[in-house]
Amino acid sequence: MKPAGSGKSGGSRRSPQAPARAAVDALNAEAWDLMLVDPAAALEVANRAREQASGLGFEQGLASAWLNIGWCRSYLGDPHGGLEAAELADGIYARSGGPEDRAKSLNLLGALYYDTGRFDRALDFFSHSLDAARNAGLHGREAATLNNIGEVCLALGNAKEALDYFLRAYDLLPEDQEGELIANVLMNVGAAFVRLENFPLAREFALKALDIAERCQELLLAASCETILGRAERAEGERETAERRLRKALALSEGARARKQTVAALFELGALLGEDEGRSAEALACLERATAIADEIGAVALLHRGYSLLAEAEERSGDFEAALSHYRRFSRYERQILDEDTTRKIKSVQIRYEVERSQREAEIFRLRNTELKEKTEQLERANREILTIAEIGRRITASLELHKVVGILHESLAPLLSTEVLGIAVSESEEDCLEYAYYFDDGKERGGWRIQLDSKSSLAAWAFRNRKPVVIDDVNLDWRKYLELKPTNQGKRKRSVVIMPLAVEDRMIGVFTVQAGAPGAYSEGQVRLLEALAPFVAIAVENSLIHDRLEELNRVVTSEKLALERASDQITHLANHDSLTGLPNRRLLFELLRQGFDAARRDARKVAVIFVDLDDFKPINDRYGHIQGDRALIEVSERLRRALRASDTVARVGGDEFVAVIHGPRTRSDIERVASKIVEECCRPFDFLPQASGVSVSMGAAVFPDDGDTIEEILNHADAAMYRVKHSTKNGLDFHGSTLPA
């Protein structure tokens, strides 16, 4: 985000009788001019202005200095320090500043909360800044704040909505507006077109912004433009050109010590290099460096993209464990960024903007009519209509479910006009039709009625296509004004029809209709009421559609999270268990032994480790095949489980080698009883072999801590004891040398 003219005017209240104050104003202007070239140098100048203004007791100069300090710290990647400065500036402006001053400090607070990923708080401050700018008629400030709101939309992935805000900001810019804000808005338009994958338009707007930034010597703006151009050129396959631009953006950002721009350039460069297998290490280094800087400065939106790119890079390199770790972080930040309350706040700004415009128009209408004494009654009626519209608009825009919106409209309008038929049809763009999902017909709620958009016999389709209302006193007489064919009708024909097109920011989303059986059922005043209500209905419908999309997105994210957790559990299980028998493997055995030995040290207990080797198991594989051999190993693992207590552990550490862990034995007899059960279980014949027979086992035991203080010592001693049995009697147990009593 850019300050958009916040520094120069902040110290513009100069006193001719105070040369010292004029010097403070000059320092503040110098800091502003330097800010987008070298923010560190600008910070030093702003601090000098702060010290001098503080010594003079010059509040306006001090506030302007704090404002510049806040912006400089934002560029240098210190949003928390910037917030302290911004709050000090806002405190002074709240006491003694004008509306433009307050709009600037509120805008800075919003930008700094945006830097820290607090989009909800950022939108609160942007909304207050927008109100202050509008109330004072400051179109340049209003444009700057709309531009910032668009940047929040872009960070949340709402590229179309962001583009609407950027274009609205551009329309508000005065002709004499300084170049940096124009360049900033054009650059953001380019960024939005990159998200929308319209790369020719993205390059066109970004090049215009770059030209202005270079002419104004705004190096940070130029760096951001180069980054956007590099991303667009990479998408169009112009890899060499893209790399040159991204490296130039990186050089500009690092030269100015602007860490946010540095992170953005590194991410795009890493993504570009990652497409070349021979440069994967270089790509990963760029991404890891960028993510570390983004984490350090708390840039949530940048971290969200960084972990996504790191996950892709690690997956390409084959390090799936690292990729999974990065994807988990990506998912956490995505949930934070896609917070429904933040998205709803953006929409509330838009709703308030439209409501205020309607209220201003209504107020102008009211004031004009007060000049005409003979129209007093008409004025009062108009006021009642405005209040009615405002109340109905408040109720329907508060609902996020379409069927409730239709129900509220039916309930609210029934006392005012005929609602024999009342319904809302929403555009289904994929099927080129309008669908009345919910409508009332003679007091009964119905739904599921669809109309093709190219229908020649539908008044609703005509209103949608032509973006104009349909008002008919008698359908039987007047339908030819609109249609080529006689209109179709769902249910009993109604003769009076009013259909209002529903649009949000020039984008058609559906139609709203009321109908009555009698001809001439709707007066001019009632038609005006419906026309004034239509924007509120459009916003309510848009809210419901957004809500439905968010609900679906939440379901998808939840499903993906569960799938990820299941995959993680499966990966963890496979990493720690033998794939054939399901027993713990050597890796998990060592972890369990470490935990068991630690607990034994604390509680002064013993742990016995028995190394179990199947005698002459190879002939089973040779005689009956590996399938039967594997089946025998699975059976042996089950028998070993049965021979042990639930608190004990058995693991497979080799082809026919197992390790049993006995917790808390007090005597050798405790261990020998377990060994006897193992021998007994393993000697029983395998019923699935043609010649039923079992296997004998050689076992060696070592006791912690009697026979050693480490896992390796205990296992080696147990293994050695097992081999003594294997090379002598077999099918038995030998101890390494434990001091346990018999």
Secondary structure as UniProt FT lines:
FT   TURN            6..8
FT   HELIX           9..11
FT   TURN            16..17
FT   HELIX           19..35
FT   TURN            36..37
FT   HELIX           39..56
FT   HELIX           59..75
FT   TURN            76..77
FT   HELIX           79..96
FT   HELIX           99..115
FT   TURN            116..117
FT   HELIX           119..135
FT   TURN            136..137
FT   HELIX           139..155
FT   TURN            156..157
FT   HELIX           159..172
FT   TURN            175..176
FT   HELIX           179..195
FT   TURN            196..197
FT   HELIX           199..215
FT   TURN            216..217
FT   HELIX           219..235
FT   TURN            236..237
FT   HELIX           239..255
FT   TURN            256..257
FT   HELIX           259..273
FT   TURN            274..275
FT   HELIX           277..279
FT   HELIX           280..297
FT   HELIX           300..317
FT   HELIX           320..337
FT   HELIX           340..370
FT   HELIX           373..375
FT   HELIX           376..397
FT   HELIX           402..413
FT   TURN            414..416
FT   STRAND          421..428
FT   HELIX           429..431
FT   STRAND          433..441
FT   TURN            442..443
FT   STRAND          444..446
FT   STRAND          449..452
FT   TURN            453..454
FT   HELIX           459..466
FT   STRAND          470..472
FT   HELIX           475..478
FT   HELIX           479..481
FT   STRAND          496..504
FT   TURN            505..506
FT   STRAND          507..516
FT   TURN            519..520
FT   HELIX           524..576
FT   TURN            579..581
FT   HELIX           586..603
FT   STRAND          607..614
FT   TURN            615..616
FT   HELIX           618..624
FT   HELIX           626..643
FT   TURN            646..647
FT   STRAND          649..652
FT   STRAND          657..663
FT   HELIX           668..683
FT   TURN            687..688
FT   STRAND          697..704
FT   TURN            705..707
FT   HELIX           711..726
FT   TURN            727..729
FT   STRAND          732..735
//
